[in-house]
Amino acid sequence: MDITDTKNLGAYIKNIRKAQHLNQADLAIAANVGVRFIVNLENGKDTAQIGKVINVCRALGIIIDVKSPNEKIKR
């Protein structure tokens, strides 16, 4: 999935969390962040700290794959 902004990322994380039957508090504990951070992240707040975002993704099993716009995408 191509994430183009914080709203897309937040919605994606929220969908994965719900698919795993986790509430925001459970995810916050698993990712070692506060519930308010999860709320802000899922709402697409632009000021989310990247280290905490990576912790949340790791807790959900989400793999982050970063590519340069000049790289050819293999599918």
Secondary structure, 3 states (H helix, E strand, C coil): CCCCCHHHHHHHHHHHHHHCCCCHHHHHHHHCCCHHHHHHHHCCCCCCCHHHHHHHHHHHCCCCCCCCCCCCCCC
